[in-house]
């Protein structure tokens, strides 16, 4: 049950990040810190959720998060008021890697062993 909830949160978070990424710049929520921290933090949480939700498949979770970081950045090139930058994609991917890393450190051993 807990794993299912985490998985749902992970996919909802992925869709929320996509929505924020393609929304007009003025409609994007701001936490109050700089955009670099917001990008890294959002993808760190995403990485953590995917790692915890898909514990046994953490390499796939890592791949999903890193590809989403690059893909979402490329999608910004399709919107008139946004820009796609490699540096932003790297910050997002780095945040995702950190999140997956935290998930790997935090995950408890499988109780069925």
Helices and strands as residue ranges (DSSP letters): H 2-22, G 25-27, H 35-53, G 55-57, H 58-75, G 76-78, H 86-106
